[in-house]
């Protein structure tokens, strides 16, 4: 049963879970890994469907934001969509990702970008370059 669930939900044929408790313990992590795959290779409709189905069970991490930025065909649209869905979470992840990703997100987000205290803290931890982008 664990094998079938892992294969169906995440397309993983090599699964490290032998009991359902292990699988459920790592469910959010697996969703986030899968979201990174969607972000780099799919369009905004696929991203919207994924977040609609799995919503709160997915974290927007640096890997997800970097993957969206690396999406050659739909990266800009995917990044703006993520920003519209979870502003602060996406901005914090972008700040942690570095100057290049944050610059793209700020450029694409435009007026939608609201800088909160948590975003500033993440930028400060990332260094002067990311913090300077927020001050521009």
Backbone as CSV, one residue per row, in Angstrom:
resi,resn,N_x,N_y,N_z,CA_x,CA_y,CA_z,C_x,C_y,C_z
1,UNK,0.817,-1.185,0.000,0.000,0.000,0.000,0.871,1.263,0.000
2,UNK,1.934,1.264,0.793,2.830,2.419,0.837,3.475,2.624,-0.527
3,UNK,3.890,1.546,-1.150,4.496,1.635,-2.479,3.514,2.252,-3.470
4,UNK,2.278,1.793,-3.484,1.284,2.313,-4.418,0.990,3.792,-4.169
5,UNK,0.890,4.195,-2.902,0.628,5.606,-2.571,1.785,6.484,-3.006
6,UNK,3.007,6.053,-2.751,4.186,6.824,-3.131,4.293,6.940,-4.648
7,UNK,4.024,5.863,-5.330,4.072,5.869,-6.796,2.978,6.763,-7.365
8,UNK,1.763,6.645,-6.877,0.636,7.419,-7.390,0.793,8.918,-7.116
9,UNK,1.110,9.291,-5.898,1.154,10.701,-5.520,2.392,11.436,-6.007
10,UNK,3.528,10.744,-6.045,4.781,11.437,-6.323,5.572,10.851,-7.486
11,UNK,5.107,9.761,-8.057,5.816,9.155,-9.178,7.137,8.519,-8.778
12,UNK,7.297,8.218,-7.489,8.551,7.635,-7.008,8.493,6.121,-7.107
13,UNK,9.422,5.536,-7.851,9.483,4.080,-7.923,10.439,3.531,-6.877
14,UNK,11.407,4.319,-6.491,12.353,3.932,-5.441,11.923,4.657,-4.169
15,UNK,11.211,3.983,-3.323,10.636,4.633,-2.152,11.290,4.127,-0.875
16,UNK,11.567,5.029,0.060,12.230,4.642,1.300,11.259,4.320,2.441
17,UNK,9.979,4.197,2.163,8.983,4.034,3.217,8.427,2.616,3.216
18,UNK,8.375,2.039,4.393,7.874,0.677,4.511,6.580,0.608,5.306
19,UNK,6.310,1.630,6.089,5.056,1.676,6.833,4.407,3.038,6.619
20,UNK,3.105,3.093,6.749,2.360,4.328,6.486,2.791,5.469,7.408
21,UNK,3.146,5.166,8.636,3.560,6.222,9.573,4.770,6.978,9.032
22,UNK,5.744,6.277,8.471,6.920,6.929,7.878,6.505,7.788,6.682
23,UNK,5.624,7.248,5.875,5.143,7.960,4.700,4.442,9.253,5.097
24,UNK,3.520,9.190,6.040,2.786,10.380,6.470,3.685,11.383,7.181
25,UNK,4.678,10.893,7.893,5.615,11.783,8.575,6.332,12.683,7.564
26,UNK,6.625,12.155,6.403,7.371,12.889,5.374,6.497,13.432,4.255
27,UNK,5.190,13.436,4.429,4.267,13.837,3.362,4.499,15.272,2.891
28,UNK,4.642,16.222,3.816,4.869,17.620,3.430,6.194,17.757,2.692
29,UNK,7.221,17.075,3.167,8.522,17.103,2.502,8.402,16.577,1.067
30,UNK,7.710,15.468,0.892,7.538,14.897,-0.450,6.759,15.836,-1.355
31,UNK,5.721,16.474,-0.824,4.958,17.440,-1.611,5.839,18.596,-2.064
32,UNK,6.703,19.051,-1.185,7.586,20.173,-1.504,8.592,19.768,-2.581
33,UNK,9.132,18.574,-2.491,10.047,18.062,-3.523,9.317,17.989,-4.868
34,UNK,8.107,17.463,-4.846,7.326,17.347,-6.080,6.981,18.732,-6.634
35,UNK,6.683,19.676,-5.759,6.385,21.037,-6.208,7.582,21.643,-6.931
36,UNK,8.787,21.355,-6.476,9.988,21.840,-7.168,10.033,21.309,-8.592
37,UNK,9.670,20.045,-8.767,9.647,19.453,-10.108,8.589,20.128,-10.982
38,UNK,7.437,20.400,-10.396,6.373,21.078,-11.138,6.821,22.493,-11.506
39,UNK,7.445,23.188,-10.565,7.855,24.579,-10.774,8.853,24.728,-11.910
40,UNK,9.749,23.780,-12.057,10.785,23.928,-13.091,10.319,23.448,-14.461
41,UNK,9.299,22.614,-14.508,8.989,22.007,-15.800,7.567,22.226,-16.306
42,UNK,6.711,22.837,-15.534,5.304,22.931,-15.935,4.848,24.373,-16.080
43,UNK,3.631,24.524,-16.552,3.063,25.855,-16.722,2.245,26.257,-15.501
44,UNK,1.695,27.444,-15.555,0.961,27.997,-14.419,-0.295,27.184,-14.088
45,UNK,-0.931,26.590,-15.091,-2.135,25.789,-14.836,-1.815,24.546,-14.006
46,UNK,-0.720,23.892,-14.328,-0.304,22.718,-13.575,0.055,23.109,-12.148
47,UNK,0.743,24.242,-12.004,1.100,24.735,-10.675,-0.158,25.040,-9.865
48,UNK,-1.126,25.690,-10.487,-2.379,26.027,-9.802,-3.109,24.758,-9.364
49,UNK,-3.176,23.771,-10.237,-3.830,22.507,-9.888,-3.129,21.828,-8.719
50,UNK,-1.804,21.807,-8.764,-1.035,21.161,-7.696,-1.296,21.839,-6.357
51,UNK,-1.221,23.153,-6.315,-1.436,23.865,-5.058,-2.884,23.765,-4.594
52,UNK,-3.812,23.705,-5.520,-5.221,23.556,-5.140,-5.455,22.198,-4.481
53,UNK,-4.827,21.166,-5.014,-5.004,19.820,-4.489,-4.264,19.600,-3.180
54,UNK,-3.070,20.183,-3.067,-2.228,19.852,-1.915,-1.975,21.009,-0.972
55,UNK,-2.393,22.208,-1.347,-2.324,23.435,-0.571,-1.453,23.486,0.660
56,UNK,-2.053,23.278,1.823,-1.348,23.445,3.087,-0.292,22.385,3.339
57,UNK,-0.287,21.327,2.543,0.707,20.267,2.715,1.981,20.537,1.930
58,UNK,2.138,21.762,1.442,3.305,22.124,0.647,3.948,23.382,1.224
59,UNK,5.254,23.343,1.357,6.006,24.523,1.776,6.682,25.139,0.554
60,UNK,6.701,26.461,0.505,7.432,27.140,-0.563,8.839,27.386,-0.020
61,UNK,9.789,26.628,-0.522,11.170,26.696,-0.048,12.056,27.387,-1.083
62,UNK,13.323,27.554,-0.708,14.284,28.120,-1.657,14.362,27.280,-2.922
63,UNK,14.311,25.945,-2.764,14.401,25.051,-3.913,13.229,25.263,-4.873
64,UNK,12.040,25.475,-4.324,10.861,25.696,-5.157,10.994,27.012,-5.929
65,UNK,11.422,28.068,-5.239,11.562,29.380,-5.887,12.672,29.332,-6.943
66,UNK,13.784,28.677,-6.635,14.862,28.544,-7.623,14.389,27.746,-8.831
67,UNK,13.612,26.695,-8.581,13.097,25.883,-9.686,12.184,26.719,-10.577
68,UNK,11.312,27.511,-9.977,10.420,28.379,-10.768,11.230,29.370,-11.585
69,UNK,12.269,29.937,-10.982,13.115,30.899,-11.696,13.837,30.229,-12.868
70,UNK,14.104,28.936,-12.740,14.790,28.197,-13.798,13.879,27.626,-14.867
71,UNK,12.589,27.835,-14.735,11.625,27.341,-15.710,11.715,28.224,-16.955
72,UNK,12.269,27.696,-18.017,12.547,28.473,-19.224,11.271,28.971,-19.898
73,UNK,10.257,28.135,-19.964,9.045,28.498,-20.699,8.066,29.345,-19.890
74,UNK,7.876,29.005,-18.611,6.818,29.664,-17.837,7.300,30.213,-16.499
75,UNK,8.593,30.373,-16.340,9.148,30.774,-15.053,8.578,32.056,-14.481
76,UNK,8.475,33.079,-15.301,7.964,34.365,-14.819,6.533,34.233,-14.325
77,UNK,5.702,33.560,-15.120,4.300,33.389,-14.741,4.157,32.547,-13.484
78,UNK,4.957,31.495,-13.375,4.906,30.630,-12.193,5.346,31.398,-10.955
79,UNK,6.398,32.197,-11.072,6.875,32.975,-9.925,5.828,33.993,-9.468
80,UNK,5.206,34.672,-10.410,4.170,35.647,-10.053,2.983,34.924,-9.422
81,UNK,2.618,33.775,-9.965,1.521,33.000,-9.387,1.831,32.597,-7.949
82,UNK,3.034,32.082,-7.717,3.422,31.713,-6.354,3.371,32.920,-5.433
83,UNK,3.837,34.038,-5.931,3.829,35.273,-5.149,2.399,35.677,-4.793
84,UNK,1.489,35.541,-5.723,0.089,35.882,-5.462,-0.542,34.949,-4.433
85,UNK,-0.104,33.704,-4.420,-0.682,32.718,-3.510,-0.154,32.856,-2.083
86,UNK,1.165,33.072,-1.961,1.810,33.072,-0.639,2.935,34.098,-0.608
87,UNK,2.568,35.339,-0.524,3.508,36.449,-0.653,4.705,36.303,0.280
88,UNK,4.467,36.296,1.565,5.581,36.318,2.518,6.438,35.062,2.419
89,UNK,5.813,33.912,2.312,6.562,32.652,2.219,7.481,32.646,0.998
90,UNK,6.985,33.129,-0.122,7.776,33.166,-1.358,8.913,34.178,-1.236
91,UNK,8.634,35.341,-0.689,9.686,36.365,-0.546,10.778,35.924,0.407
92,UNK,10.414,35.262,1.483,11.430,34.748,2.418,12.291,33.708,1.720
93,UNK,11.667,32.797,0.989,12.423,31.787,0.247,13.327,32.431,-0.794
94,UNK,12.826,33.459,-1.469,13.635,34.163,-2.471,14.821,34.864,-1.824
95,UNK,14.590,35.485,-0.676,15.684,36.166,0.024,16.772,35.165,0.415
96,UNK,16.373,34.007,0.848,17.339,32.965,1.222,18.050,32.386,0.008
97,UNK,17.415,32.498,-1.161,17.981,31.929,-2.385,19.105,32.769,-2.967
98,UNK,19.136,34.039,-2.627,20.210,34.892,-3.123,19.730,36.034,-3.982
99,UNK,20.687,36.847,-4.365,20.425,38.099,-5.065,19.704,37.900,-6.397
100,UNK,20.165,36.949,-7.201,19.615,36.781,-8.538,18.134,36.419,-8.501
101,UNK,17.779,35.451,-7.663,16.384,35.012,-7.579,15.513,36.128,-7.014
102,UNK,16.006,36.806,-5.995,15.234,37.891,-5.386,15.022,39.017,-6.384
103,UNK,16.025,39.337,-7.174,15.902,40.409,-8.164,14.816,40.084,-9.185
104,UNK,14.800,38.842,-9.671,13.786,38.431,-10.637,12.401,38.512,-10.014
105,UNK,12.277,38.054,-8.800,10.972,38.069,-8.137,10.478,39.480,-7.886
106,UNK,11.361,40.359,-7.447,10.962,41.752,-7.224,10.556,42.421,-8.534
107,UNK,11.283,42.107,-9.596,10.964,42.678,-10.909,9.612,42.174,-11.410
108,UNK,9.375,40.885,-11.273,8.135,40.294,-11.773,6.934,40.627,-10.896
109,UNK,7.158,40.731,-9.604,6.057,40.959,-8.683,5.514,42.366,-8.672
110,UNK,6.362,43.325,-8.967,5.936,44.721,-9.008,5.248,45.186,-7.742
111,UNK,4.081,45.775,-7.886,3.339,46.344,-6.758,2.798,45.284,-5.815
112,UNK,2.761,44.016,-6.247,2.253,42.936,-5.402,3.194,42.611,-4.250
113,UNK,4.429,43.039,-4.373,5.445,42.694,-3.382,5.325,43.606,-2.169
114,UNK,5.015,43.002,-1.048,4.948,43.733,0.211,6.043,43.185,1.126
115,UNK,6.962,44.049,1.485,8.107,43.640,2.286,7.729,43.686,3.767
116,UNK,7.752,42.516,4.400,7.435,42.420,5.822,8.721,42.326,6.639
117,UNK,8.566,42.381,7.923,9.713,42.266,8.832,10.430,40.927,8.647
118,UNK,9.673,39.857,8.457,10.287,38.536,8.270,11.083,38.460,6.972
119,UNK,10.606,39.124,5.937,11.329,39.160,4.662,12.645,39.919,4.849
120,UNK,12.603,41.037,5.557,13.810,41.823,5.814,14.807,40.996,6.626
121,UNK,14.336,40.274,7.626,15.230,39.425,8.436,15.910,38.370,7.563
122,UNK,15.143,37.739,6.675,15.717,36.728,5.777,16.742,37.358,4.844
123,UNK,16.452,38.559,4.356,17.391,39.260,3.464,18.677,39.608,4.202
124,UNK,18.553,40.085,5.421,19.746,40.434,6.218,20.611,39.198,6.447
125,UNK,19.987,38.069,6.744,20.745,36.822,6.941,21.442,36.382,5.654
126,UNK,20.869,36.744,4.514,21.451,36.355,3.227,22.620,37.234,2.815
127,UNK,22.682,38.444,3.365,23.814,39.301,3.062,23.428,40.660,2.517
128,UNK,24.463,41.457,2.307,24.286,42.848,1.895,23.608,43.002,0.543
129,UNK,23.940,42.125,-0.405,23.393,42.270,-1.762,21.875,42.108,-1.794
130,UNK,21.367,41.117,-1.069,19.928,40.891,-1.045,19.242,42.024,-0.288
131,UNK,19.826,42.448,0.812,19.260,43.555,1.586,19.214,44.818,0.752
132,UNK,20.253,45.083,-0.025,20.302,46.278,-0.881,19.174,46.261,-1.917
133,UNK,18.832,45.082,-2.432,17.730,44.990,-3.390,16.415,45.466,-2.787
134,UNK,16.210,45.162,-1.524,14.962,45.570,-0.862,14.904,47.071,-0.652
135,UNK,16.069,47.691,-0.543,16.122,49.134,-0.267,16.025,49.969,-1.531
136,UNK,16.150,49.367,-2.682,16.101,50.117,-3.949,14.720,50.628,-4.233
